[in-house]
Amino acid sequence: MWSSWKLLEDKSEPMASQQFCTFTLQDDCFGVRVPQVQEVIRYQPITPVPLAPVAVRGMINLRGQIVLAIDLRRRLLLGNRADGELPMNVIVRTRNGAVSLLVDEIGEVIEVEESSFEAPPETLRGPVRSMIFGVYKLERKLLHVLDIEKVCQVSEDAEIDSALRPDWQAANSAEALADLPMEI
């Protein structure tokens, strides 16, 4: 009797689920798929990079490896942290190597059912919407799932830079850059 019950149990299809490393920015919950996360570490000193896009806070030294540090608050147009608040680092793996995502607070690793996945909310607009795969409805909040490859494409996102630094677009427009002498 027990063996036939076991056979029926084996035929049932398990619900698909995924695990996410979660973190907060302001009061919003964001997540990255666990296989994309290399490690989570406390604040590290950041070396600024001159002329970098606004979202690039600089570089950190991760045990001898130089890693780009992207401020997710700036990247997602959420504004700056309060003075004195130090970010945490979520080190993710991208096609181009490791990148540090600077976040407000580290959450936990959670497992969510695929059935609770939805498209990004209509309230997300502009370039930020393209960086969010979608959301999972949790008990008291939404988990915004980040597209790490798009989040880390900072050099190509003049639209976000111009929103954060209005004078940047005028100074770096194609016409202004075309007038600069080229040295070979």
ChimeraX commands (.cxc) that place a marker at each C-alpha (Angstrom):
marker #1 position 0.00,0.00,0.00 radius 0.5
marker #1 position 2.75,2.43,0.91 radius 0.5
marker #1 position 4.64,1.80,-2.35 radius 0.5
marker #1 position 1.62,2.70,-4.55 radius 0.5
marker #1 position 1.14,5.93,-2.56 radius 0.5
marker #1 position 4.84,6.72,-3.13 radius 0.5
marker #1 position 4.41,6.20,-6.90 radius 0.5
marker #1 position 1.53,8.64,-7.01 radius 0.5
marker #1 position 3.59,11.16,-5.07 radius 0.5
marker #1 position 6.50,10.83,-7.52 radius 0.5
marker #1 position 4.21,11.54,-10.49 radius 0.5
marker #1 position 3.14,14.89,-9.11 radius 0.5
marker #1 position 5.11,17.72,-10.61 radius 0.5
marker #1 position 6.87,20.00,-8.13 radius 0.5
marker #1 position 6.26,23.72,-8.38 radius 0.5
marker #1 position 9.17,25.55,-9.97 radius 0.5
marker #1 position 10.92,27.98,-7.66 radius 0.5
marker #1 position 13.97,30.21,-7.64 radius 0.5
marker #1 position 16.23,31.63,-4.95 radius 0.5
marker #1 position 17.12,35.30,-4.73 radius 0.5
marker #1 position 19.62,37.27,-2.70 radius 0.5
marker #1 position 17.59,40.25,-1.49 radius 0.5
marker #1 position 18.53,43.77,-0.45 radius 0.5
marker #1 position 16.87,47.12,0.07 radius 0.5
marker #1 position 17.19,50.51,-1.54 radius 0.5
marker #1 position 15.19,53.11,0.35 radius 0.5
marker #1 position 12.19,51.04,1.44 radius 0.5
marker #1 position 11.99,48.88,-1.68 radius 0.5
marker #1 position 13.05,45.24,-1.90 radius 0.5
marker #1 position 15.23,44.10,-4.81 radius 0.5
marker #1 position 16.72,40.76,-5.67 radius 0.5
marker #1 position 19.33,39.03,-7.77 radius 0.5
marker #1 position 19.26,35.34,-8.66 radius 0.5
marker #1 position 21.54,33.46,-6.26 radius 0.5
marker #1 position 23.76,31.93,-9.00 radius 0.5
marker #1 position 24.66,35.47,-10.13 radius 0.5
marker #1 position 25.93,36.48,-6.68 radius 0.5
marker #1 position 29.60,35.94,-5.92 radius 0.5
marker #1 position 29.51,37.31,-2.37 radius 0.5
marker #1 position 28.06,39.94,-0.05 radius 0.5
marker #1 position 30.43,42.14,1.94 radius 0.5
marker #1 position 30.45,45.20,4.17 radius 0.5
marker #1 position 31.42,48.64,2.98 radius 0.5
marker #1 position 34.80,48.85,1.27 radius 0.5
marker #1 position 36.78,52.03,0.59 radius 0.5
marker #1 position 35.99,53.29,-2.91 radius 0.5
marker #1 position 38.49,54.92,-5.26 radius 0.5
marker #1 position 36.66,57.44,-7.49 radius 0.5
marker #1 position 37.02,57.18,-11.27 radius 0.5
marker #1 position 37.30,60.57,-13.00 radius 0.5
marker #1 position 34.77,61.26,-15.77 radius 0.5
marker #1 position 32.82,58.09,-15.00 radius 0.5
marker #1 position 29.03,57.99,-15.39 radius 0.5
marker #1 position 27.15,59.26,-12.33 radius 0.5
marker #1 position 26.07,55.76,-11.24 radius 0.5
marker #1 position 29.70,54.59,-11.07 radius 0.5
marker #1 position 30.93,55.41,-7.58 radius 0.5
marker #1 position 34.41,54.09,-8.37 radius 0.5
marker #1 position 36.47,50.95,-7.89 radius 0.5
marker #1 position 37.03,48.71,-4.89 radius 0.5
marker #1 position 39.89,46.33,-4.18 radius 0.5
marker #1 position 38.45,42.89,-3.51 radius 0.5
marker #1 position 41.40,40.82,-2.28 radius 0.5
marker #1 position 43.59,42.08,-5.12 radius 0.5
marker #1 position 40.86,42.12,-7.77 radius 0.5
marker #1 position 39.79,45.59,-8.93 radius 0.5
marker #1 position 35.99,45.69,-9.12 radius 0.5
marker #1 position 33.69,48.38,-10.52 radius 0.5
marker #1 position 31.28,49.76,-7.88 radius 0.5
marker #1 position 27.85,50.85,-9.13 radius 0.5
marker #1 position 25.59,52.80,-6.79 radius 0.5
marker #1 position 22.17,51.20,-7.34 radius 0.5
marker #1 position 20.39,54.18,-5.80 radius 0.5
marker #1 position 21.82,56.40,-8.52 radius 0.5
marker #1 position 21.44,53.77,-11.24 radius 0.5
marker #1 position 17.74,53.32,-10.46 radius 0.5
marker #1 position 17.14,57.07,-10.00 radius 0.5
marker #1 position 16.39,56.76,-6.27 radius 0.5
marker #1 position 18.60,59.63,-5.11 radius 0.5
marker #1 position 21.61,59.67,-2.82 radius 0.5
marker #1 position 22.07,58.11,0.61 radius 0.5
marker #1 position 22.02,60.36,3.65 radius 0.5
marker #1 position 25.44,61.66,4.67 radius 0.5
marker #1 position 27.23,59.14,6.84 radius 0.5
marker #1 position 25.24,56.12,5.60 radius 0.5
marker #1 position 27.66,53.56,4.20 radius 0.5
marker #1 position 26.46,51.13,1.53 radius 0.5
marker #1 position 26.88,47.36,1.52 radius 0.5
marker #1 position 28.36,45.49,-1.45 radius 0.5
marker #1 position 26.61,42.76,-3.40 radius 0.5
marker #1 position 29.29,41.37,-5.71 radius 0.5
marker #1 position 27.68,39.90,-8.83 radius 0.5
marker #1 position 29.09,38.00,-11.79 radius 0.5
marker #1 position 28.49,39.49,-15.22 radius 0.5
marker #1 position 29.73,38.60,-18.69 radius 0.5
marker #1 position 32.45,41.22,-18.17 radius 0.5
marker #1 position 33.54,40.06,-14.72 radius 0.5
marker #1 position 32.70,40.91,-11.14 radius 0.5
marker #1 position 30.79,44.12,-10.32 radius 0.5
marker #1 position 29.89,45.52,-6.90 radius 0.5
marker #1 position 26.33,46.76,-6.50 radius 0.5
marker #1 position 26.14,49.29,-3.67 radius 0.5
marker #1 position 22.93,48.78,-1.69 radius 0.5
marker #1 position 21.44,50.16,1.53 radius 0.5
marker #1 position 20.91,46.94,3.43 radius 0.5
marker #1 position 21.36,43.23,2.79 radius 0.5
marker #1 position 18.26,41.08,3.14 radius 0.5
marker #1 position 18.14,37.32,3.10 radius 0.5
marker #1 position 18.11,34.55,0.55 radius 0.5
marker #1 position 14.50,33.73,-0.23 radius 0.5
marker #1 position 12.84,31.11,-2.38 radius 0.5
marker #1 position 9.84,32.15,-4.45 radius 0.5
marker #1 position 7.40,30.19,-6.57 radius 0.5
marker #1 position 7.40,30.93,-10.29 radius 0.5
marker #1 position 3.61,31.24,-10.18 radius 0.5
marker #1 position 3.90,34.51,-8.22 radius 0.5
marker #1 position 6.04,36.22,-10.92 radius 0.5
marker #1 position 4.53,39.23,-12.71 radius 0.5
marker #1 position 5.64,41.80,-15.27 radius 0.5
marker #1 position 7.15,45.04,-13.92 radius 0.5
marker #1 position 4.50,47.38,-12.49 radius 0.5
marker #1 position 3.22,50.14,-14.76 radius 0.5
marker #1 position 4.50,52.67,-12.21 radius 0.5
marker #1 position 8.08,51.87,-13.30 radius 0.5
marker #1 position 8.86,54.13,-16.24 radius 0.5
marker #1 position 11.74,55.18,-18.42 radius 0.5
marker #1 position 15.11,53.46,-18.46 radius 0.5
marker #1 position 14.60,51.97,-14.99 radius 0.5
marker #1 position 11.78,49.73,-16.27 radius 0.5
marker #1 position 14.17,47.97,-18.67 radius 0.5
marker #1 position 16.45,47.00,-15.74 radius 0.5
marker #1 position 13.68,45.11,-13.91 radius 0.5
marker #1 position 12.77,41.61,-15.18 radius 0.5
marker #1 position 9.60,41.65,-13.13 radius 0.5
marker #1 position 8.32,41.29,-9.58 radius 0.5
marker #1 position 7.31,38.59,-7.14 radius 0.5
marker #1 position 4.51,39.28,-4.71 radius 0.5
marker #1 position 5.74,38.59,-1.20 radius 0.5
marker #1 position 3.71,38.73,1.99 radius 0.5
marker #1 position 4.14,42.46,2.68 radius 0.5
marker #1 position 6.10,43.78,-0.29 radius 0.5
marker #1 position 7.16,43.30,-3.88 radius 0.5
marker #1 position 10.49,41.75,-4.79 radius 0.5
marker #1 position 11.87,43.62,-7.83 radius 0.5
marker #1 position 14.10,41.25,-9.81 radius 0.5
marker #1 position 17.05,43.03,-11.42 radius 0.5
marker #1 position 18.46,42.32,-14.86 radius 0.5
marker #1 position 22.12,42.39,-13.82 radius 0.5
marker #1 position 23.51,42.72,-17.36 radius 0.5
marker #1 position 21.38,45.82,-18.03 radius 0.5
marker #1 position 22.06,47.31,-14.60 radius 0.5
marker #1 position 25.80,47.00,-15.25 radius 0.5
marker #1 position 25.70,48.68,-18.69 radius 0.5
marker #1 position 26.43,52.09,-17.24 radius 0.5
marker #1 position 28.63,53.44,-20.02 radius 0.5
marker #1 position 25.78,53.27,-22.49 radius 0.5
marker #1 position 23.12,55.05,-20.44 radius 0.5
marker #1 position 23.32,58.77,-21.12 radius 0.5
marker #1 position 19.58,59.11,-20.38 radius 0.5
marker #1 position 20.04,58.18,-16.73 radius 0.5
marker #1 position 23.16,60.34,-16.39 radius 0.5
marker #1 position 21.33,63.34,-17.79 radius 0.5
marker #1 position 18.48,62.82,-15.30 radius 0.5
marker #1 position 20.93,62.79,-12.40 radius 0.5
marker #1 position 23.31,65.43,-13.72 radius 0.5
marker #1 position 21.45,67.78,-16.12 radius 0.5
marker #1 position 24.59,69.59,-17.26 radius 0.5
marker #1 position 26.21,66.28,-18.24 radius 0.5
marker #1 position 24.17,65.88,-21.43 radius 0.5
marker #1 position 25.01,69.33,-22.76 radius 0.5
marker #1 position 28.70,68.96,-22.03 radius 0.5
marker #1 position 28.89,65.45,-23.51 radius 0.5
marker #1 position 26.53,65.71,-26.46 radius 0.5
marker #1 position 27.68,64.28,-29.77 radius 0.5
marker #1 position 28.02,67.80,-31.18 radius 0.5
marker #1 position 30.22,68.96,-28.29 radius 0.5
marker #1 position 32.39,65.88,-28.45 radius 0.5
marker #1 position 32.73,66.16,-32.24 radius 0.5
marker #1 position 34.36,69.57,-31.81 radius 0.5
marker #1 position 37.16,68.15,-29.63 radius 0.5
marker #1 position 40.54,67.65,-31.33 radius 0.5
marker #1 position 41.40,64.00,-31.92 radius 0.5
marker #1 position 44.90,62.79,-31.09 radius 0.5
marker #1 position 46.27,59.58,-32.47 radius 0.5
marker link #1:1,2 radius 0.2
marker link #1:2,3 radius 0.2
marker link #1:3,4 radius 0.2
marker link #1:4,5 radius 0.2
marker link #1:5,6 radius 0.2
marker link #1:6,7 radius 0.2
marker link #1:7,8 radius 0.2
marker link #1:8,9 radius 0.2
marker link #1:9,10 radius 0.2
marker link #1:10,11 radius 0.2
marker link #1:11,12 radius 0.2
marker link #1:12,13 radius 0.2
marker link #1:13,14 radius 0.2
marker link #1:14,15 radius 0.2
marker link #1:15,16 radius 0.2
marker link #1:16,17 radius 0.2
marker link #1:17,18 radius 0.2
marker link #1:18,19 radius 0.2
marker link #1:19,20 radius 0.2
marker link #1:20,21 radius 0.2
marker link #1:21,22 radius 0.2
marker link #1:22,23 radius 0.2
marker link #1:23,24 radius 0.2
marker link #1:24,25 radius 0.2
marker link #1:25,26 radius 0.2
marker link #1:26,27 radius 0.2
marker link #1:27,28 radius 0.2
marker link #1:28,29 radius 0.2
marker link #1:29,30 radius 0.2
marker link #1:30,31 radius 0.2
marker link #1:31,32 radius 0.2
marker link #1:32,33 radius 0.2
marker link #1:33,34 radius 0.2
marker link #1:34,35 radius 0.2
marker link #1:35,36 radius 0.2
marker link #1:36,37 radius 0.2
marker link #1:37,38 radius 0.2
marker link #1:38,39 radius 0.2
marker link #1:39,40 radius 0.2
marker link #1:40,41 radius 0.2
marker link #1:41,42 radius 0.2
marker link #1:42,43 radius 0.2
marker link #1:43,44 radius 0.2
marker link #1:44,45 radius 0.2
marker link #1:45,46 radius 0.2
marker link #1:46,47 radius 0.2
marker link #1:47,48 radius 0.2
marker link #1:48,49 radius 0.2
marker link #1:49,50 radius 0.2
marker link #1:50,51 radius 0.2
marker link #1:51,52 radius 0.2
marker link #1:52,53 radius 0.2
marker link #1:53,54 radius 0.2
marker link #1:54,55 radius 0.2
marker link #1:55,56 radius 0.2
marker link #1:56,57 radius 0.2
marker link #1:57,58 radius 0.2
marker link #1:58,59 radius 0.2
marker link #1:59,60 radius 0.2
marker link #1:60,61 radius 0.2
marker link #1:61,62 radius 0.2
marker link #1:62,63 radius 0.2
marker link #1:63,64 radius 0.2
marker link #1:64,65 radius 0.2
marker link #1:65,66 radius 0.2
marker link #1:66,67 radius 0.2
marker link #1:67,68 radius 0.2
marker link #1:68,69 radius 0.2
marker link #1:69,70 radius 0.2
marker link #1:70,71 radius 0.2
marker link #1:71,72 radius 0.2
marker link #1:72,73 radius 0.2
marker link #1:73,74 radius 0.2
marker link #1:74,75 radius 0.2
marker link #1:75,76 radius 0.2
marker link #1:76,77 radius 0.2
marker link #1:77,78 radius 0.2
marker link #1:78,79 radius 0.2
marker link #1:79,80 radius 0.2
marker link #1:80,81 radius 0.2
marker link #1:81,82 radius 0.2
marker link #1:82,83 radius 0.2
marker link #1:83,84 radius 0.2
marker link #1:84,85 radius 0.2
marker link #1:85,86 radius 0.2
marker link #1:86,87 radius 0.2
marker link #1:87,88 radius 0.2
marker link #1:88,89 radius 0.2
marker link #1:89,90 radius 0.2
marker link #1:90,91 radius 0.2
marker link #1:91,92 radius 0.2
marker link #1:92,93 radius 0.2
marker link #1:93,94 radius 0.2
marker link #1:94,95 radius 0.2
marker link #1:95,96 radius 0.2
marker link #1:96,97 radius 0.2
marker link #1:97,98 radius 0.2
marker link #1:98,99 radius 0.2
marker link #1:99,100 radius 0.2
marker link #1:100,101 radius 0.2
marker link #1:101,102 radius 0.2
marker link #1:102,103 radius 0.2
marker link #1:103,104 radius 0.2
marker link #1:104,105 radius 0.2
marker link #1:105,106 radius 0.2
marker link #1:106,107 radius 0.2
marker link #1:107,108 radius 0.2
marker link #1:108,109 radius 0.2
marker link #1:109,110 radius 0.2
marker link #1:110,111 radius 0.2
marker link #1:111,112 radius 0.2
marker link #1:112,113 radius 0.2
marker link #1:113,114 radius 0.2
marker link #1:114,115 radius 0.2
marker link #1:115,116 radius 0.2
marker link #1:116,117 radius 0.2
marker link #1:117,118 radius 0.2
marker link #1:118,119 radius 0.2
marker link #1:119,120 radius 0.2
marker link #1:120,121 radius 0.2
marker link #1:121,122 radius 0.2
marker link #1:122,123 radius 0.2
marker link #1:123,124 radius 0.2
marker link #1:124,125 radius 0.2
marker link #1:125,126 radius 0.2
marker link #1:126,127 radius 0.2
marker link #1:127,128 radius 0.2
marker link #1:128,129 radius 0.2
marker link #1:129,130 radius 0.2
marker link #1:130,131 radius 0.2
marker link #1:131,132 radius 0.2
marker link #1:132,133 radius 0.2
marker link #1:133,134 radius 0.2
marker link #1:134,135 radius 0.2
marker link #1:135,136 radius 0.2
marker link #1:136,137 radius 0.2
marker link #1:137,138 radius 0.2
marker link #1:138,139 radius 0.2
marker link #1:139,140 radius 0.2
marker link #1:140,141 radius 0.2
marker link #1:141,142 radius 0.2
marker link #1:142,143 radius 0.2
marker link #1:143,144 radius 0.2
marker link #1:144,145 radius 0.2
marker link #1:145,146 radius 0.2
marker link #1:146,147 radius 0.2
marker link #1:147,148 radius 0.2
marker link #1:148,149 radius 0.2
marker link #1:149,150 radius 0.2
marker link #1:150,151 radius 0.2
marker link #1:151,152 radius 0.2
marker link #1:152,153 radius 0.2
marker link #1:153,154 radius 0.2
marker link #1:154,155 radius 0.2
marker link #1:155,156 radius 0.2
marker link #1:156,157 radius 0.2
marker link #1:157,158 radius 0.2
marker link #1:158,159 radius 0.2
marker link #1:159,160 radius 0.2
marker link #1:160,161 radius 0.2
marker link #1:161,162 radius 0.2
marker link #1:162,163 radius 0.2
marker link #1:163,164 radius 0.2
marker link #1:164,165 radius 0.2
marker link #1:165,166 radius 0.2
marker link #1:166,167 radius 0.2
marker link #1:167,168 radius 0.2
marker link #1:168,169 radius 0.2
marker link #1:169,170 radius 0.2
marker link #1:170,171 radius 0.2
marker link #1:171,172 radius 0.2
marker link #1:172,173 radius 0.2
marker link #1:173,174 radius 0.2
marker link #1:174,175 radius 0.2
marker link #1:175,176 radius 0.2
marker link #1:176,177 radius 0.2
marker link #1:177,178 radius 0.2
marker link #1:178,179 radius 0.2
marker link #1:179,180 radius 0.2
marker link #1:180,181 radius 0.2
marker link #1:181,182 radius 0.2
marker link #1:182,183 radius 0.2
marker link #1:183,184 radius 0.2
view
